[in-house]
Amino acid sequence: MTIPGRWARRIVRGGRLRRLLCWFIQLYIRLVYLTNRWTVEGFGEPRRLRDDGKSFILAFWHGRLLMIPMAWQRLAPMHMLISAHRDGRIIADAVTYFGVESIPGSTRRGGTAALRTMLKRLEAGDCVGITPDGPRGPALIASGGIVNLARLAGVAIVPVVFATSRRRVLRSWDRFHLALPFGRGVFLWGEPIAIAPDLDAEGLEAARVLVESRMNEMADEADRRVGHGPPLLESSTAVMRAGQSDGPFHLATLTRLSPERLAVGAARSLGAARRRGER
């Protein structure tokens, strides 16, 4: 979501105006949450990790950031990686209303200091939230930064997504989903994705594609459940059906597929994601 440059500069520079806007944003998030009928699936996964005293990385697309604070429900201390850009400063101030602290930086550029901070937070037992396609895209394409962080910290990546039946998809680079009140909503939590500490460059790329494809499949499924979008690809649907026997929303079958089938499925998902990002 991008605020026009002139207005964004005025808001950032004007303390009172920025605080008012952030207060309005958090109020709107609460309004949408209270006036929609929500279904939550897979929340047992992050809860189990926290019960075991484990930290993890929360992954969600930039365009579906709006309602994530309500999915989190203050499960644990959360630190969200947010761009130091003026838009990011507004988001950072808004999420503090939900007990989420911000870490300025990016997984793509100038992220050395942010990486050190995130590693410290994870080592201390907290959780970190990242938009793998932020802060400037391309949309729905994960950067390698989230996988590298998980490898260095020795923690899992837990994807989450929301969708609402009533929404506006903005014409921003991230196709920002502006959820609207008085409809239905769904939060889907995915199974934790473990990243081996000894992966080489090829293994890291395969892990990146796995994170990206799983997040896109979850986004498609969330949209489908609230009445949006075409049916899932046949290959994705087969994986979904196989995974449903393990719980509310799981893609465990992905990890049991052969490398050849996994590569084919990831390539299809990657192509679909890129086509969506170009539109």
C-alpha positions in Angstrom: 0.0 0.0 0.0 1.5 3.3 -1.0 0.6 6.8 0.1 1.2 9.6 -2.5 4.6 11.2 -1.9 3.5 14.7 -1.0 0.9 13.5 1.5 3.2 10.9 3.0 5.9 13.5 3.6 3.4 15.8 5.3 2.1 13.0 7.5 5.5 11.7 8.5 6.8 15.2 9.3 3.6 16.2 11.1 3.6 14.3 14.4 0.0 15.0 15.3 -1.2 14.1 11.8 0.7 10.9 11.8 -0.6 9.9 15.2 -4.1 10.6 14.1 -3.7 8.6 11.0 -2.2 5.6 12.9 -5.0 5.8 15.4 -7.6 5.7 12.6 -5.8 2.7 10.9 -5.9 0.6 14.1 -9.5 1.6 14.7 -10.4 0.5 11.2 -8.6 -2.8 11.7 -10.6 -3.5 14.9 -13.8 -2.5 13.1 -13.2 -4.9 10.3 -12.4 -7.7 12.7 -15.4 -7.1 14.9 -17.9 -6.8 12.0 -16.8 -9.9 10.0 -17.5 -13.5 10.8 -14.0 -15.1 11.1 -12.8 -18.7 10.6 -9.4 -19.6 11.9 -7.6 -22.7 10.8 -4.2 -24.1 11.8 -3.6 -21.8 14.8 -2.6 -24.8 16.8 0.7 -24.9 14.9 2.1 -21.6 16.2 0.6 -22.2 19.6 2.4 -25.5 19.9 5.7 -23.9 19.0 5.2 -21.3 21.7 4.1 -23.9 24.2 7.4 -25.7 23.5 9.3 -22.4 24.1 10.3 -22.0 20.4 10.7 -18.8 18.4 9.7 -18.7 14.8 9.4 -16.4 11.8 5.9 -15.3 10.8 5.6 -14.9 7.0 2.8 -13.0 5.2 2.6 -11.1 1.9 2.9 -7.4 1.9 -0.5 -7.0 0.2 -2.2 -8.9 3.0 -0.6 -7.2 5.9 -3.7 -5.3 7.2 -5.4 -7.9 9.4 -2.3 -9.9 10.5 -2.2 -8.2 14.0 -5.6 -9.7 14.7 -4.4 -13.1 13.6 -1.5 -12.9 16.0 -3.6 -12.2 19.1 -0.5 -11.3 21.2 0.6 -15.0 21.2 4.2 -13.9 22.0 6.4 -10.8 21.8 6.4 -9.9 18.1 8.8 -7.8 16.1 7.9 -6.9 12.6 10.4 -6.0 9.9 9.2 -2.8 8.4 10.8 -0.6 5.8 12.4 2.7 7.0 10.6 4.4 4.0 7.9 6.9 5.0 5.1 4.4 4.3 6.8 2.0 6.7 7.0 4.5 9.5 3.3 5.0 9.3 2.7 1.2 9.5 5.2 0.8 12.3 3.3 3.4 14.4 0.0 1.7 13.7 1.0 -1.8 14.7 2.2 -0.7 18.1 -1.5 -0.5 19.1 -1.5 -4.3 18.9 1.7 -4.8 20.9 3.8 -5.4 17.8 7.2 -3.7 17.8 8.9 -2.7 14.6 12.5 -3.3 13.2 13.4 -0.8 10.5 15.1 -2.4 7.5 14.6 -4.7 4.6 15.5 -8.3 3.6 16.5 -7.0 0.2 18.7 -3.9 0.8 20.5 -2.3 3.7 19.5 -5.1 5.9 22.7 -5.9 7.8 21.7 -4.0 11.0 18.1 -5.4 10.7 19.4 -8.9 10.4 21.5 -8.6 13.5 18.5 -7.2 15.4 16.2 -10.0 14.3 18.7 -12.6 15.2 18.9 -11.1 18.7 15.1 -11.0 19.1 14.8 -14.7 18.0 17.6 -15.8 20.3 15.8 -14.0 23.1 12.7 -16.2 22.5 10.6 -13.6 20.7 9.1 -14.0 17.2 9.7 -12.0 14.1 7.3 -11.1 11.3 8.4 -10.6 7.7 6.8 -9.8 4.4 9.1 -11.7 2.0 8.0 -9.6 -1.0 8.5 -6.2 0.8 9.1 -3.4 0.8 8.9 -2.8 -3.0 8.2 -6.1 -4.6 7.9 -7.8 -7.0 4.6 -8.9 -5.4 4.2 -12.5 -4.3 7.8 -13.3 -5.0 9.8 -14.2 -1.9 13.3 -12.9 -1.4 16.0 -15.1 -0.1 16.3 -13.0 3.1 13.6 -14.9 5.1 15.2 -18.3 4.4 18.7 -17.0 5.3 17.4 -15.6 8.6 15.7 -18.9 9.4 18.9 -20.8 8.6 21.1 -18.5 10.8 18.6 -18.4 13.7 17.7 -22.1 13.6 14.0 -21.4 13.6 11.0 -22.4 11.5 9.0 -20.2 9.1 5.3 -20.2 9.8 3.2 -18.7 6.9 -0.2 -17.0 7.6 -2.7 -15.4 5.3 -6.1 -13.7 5.6 -8.9 -13.1 3.1 -12.3 -11.4 3.4 -15.4 -11.8 1.3 -15.8 -8.0 1.1 -12.7 -6.2 0.0 -11.0 -3.7 -2.4 -7.8 -4.8 -4.1 -5.9 -1.5 -4.6 -3.8 -0.7 -7.7 -0.6 -0.6 -5.7 2.5 -2.6 -6.5 1.5 -5.2 -3.9 -2.2 -5.3 -4.9 -3.0 -4.4 -1.3 -6.1 -6.1 0.1 -8.3 -3.6 1.9 -10.7 -5.7 3.9 -14.2 -4.2 4.3 -16.6 -4.6 7.2 -19.7 -6.8 7.4 -18.7 -10.0 5.6 -16.8 -13.2 6.1 -13.1 -13.6 6.8 -10.6 -16.4 7.2 -7.2 -16.8 8.7 -5.1 -19.7 7.5 -2.0 -20.8 9.3 0.4 -23.1 7.5 2.6 -25.8 8.9 6.1 -24.7 10.1 8.8 -24.8 7.4 12.1 -26.0 8.8 15.3 -24.7 7.1 18.4 -26.9 7.5 21.4 -25.0 8.7 23.8 -26.6 6.2 22.0 -25.7 3.0 24.2 -24.7 0.0 23.1 -22.1 -2.6 21.0 -24.5 -4.5 19.3 -25.7 -1.3 18.6 -22.2 -0.2 16.9 -21.4 -3.5 14.8 -24.5 -3.3 13.7 -23.5 0.2 12.9 -20.0 -1.0 10.7 -21.4 -3.8 9.0 -23.7 -1.3 8.1 -20.8 1.0 6.9 -18.8 -1.9 4.8 -21.5 -3.4 3.2 -22.5 -0.1 2.3 -18.9 0.7 0.7 -18.5 -2.7 -1.2 -21.7 -2.4 -2.5 -20.6 1.0 -3.6 -17.2 -0.4 -5.4 -18.9 -3.3 -7.2 -21.2 -0.8 -8.1 -18.4 1.5 -9.6 -16.5 -1.4 -11.5 -19.5 -2.5 -13.0 -20.1 1.0 -14.6 -16.6 1.0 -15.8 -16.8 -2.5 -13.1 -15.2 -4.6 -11.0 -16.4 -7.5 -10.9 -19.3 -9.9 -10.5 -22.9 -8.7 -7.0 -23.9 -7.6 -4.7 -25.6 -10.0 -5.2 -29.4 -10.1 -1.8 -30.1 -8.6 -2.4 -27.7 -5.7 -5.9 -29.1 -5.1 -4.5 -32.6 -4.8 -2.0 -31.4 -2.2 -4.7 -29.6 -0.3 -7.0 -32.6 -0.2 -4.1 -34.9 0.9 -3.1 -32.5 3.6 -6.6 -32.0 5.0 -6.5 -35.3 6.7 -3.8 -34.0 9.0 -5.8 -31.1 10.5 -7.6 -27.9 9.6 -5.2 -26.6 7.0 -1.9 -28.4 6.4 0.4 -28.9 3.5 2.4 -31.6 5.1 2.2 -33.6 1.9 4.5 -31.1 0.2 7.4 -32.2 2.3 6.8 -35.9 1.4 6.7 -35.4 -2.4 9.6 -36.5 -4.5 12.0 -33.8 -5.6 10.8 -34.1 -9.2 7.1 -33.5 -8.2 8.0 -30.8 -5.8 10.0 -29.0 -8.5 7.1 -29.2 -11.0 4.6 -27.9 -8.4 6.8 -25.1 -7.3 7.5 -24.0 -10.9 3.8 -23.9 -11.6 3.1 -21.9 -8.5 6.0 -19.6 -9.3 4.7 -18.9 -12.8 1.2 -18.2 -11.4 2.6 -15.8 -8.8 4.6 -13.9 -11.4 1.6 -13.6 -13.7 -0.4 -12.2 -10.8 2.3 -9.8 -9.9 2.4 -8.5 -13.5 -1.3 -7.7 -13.6 
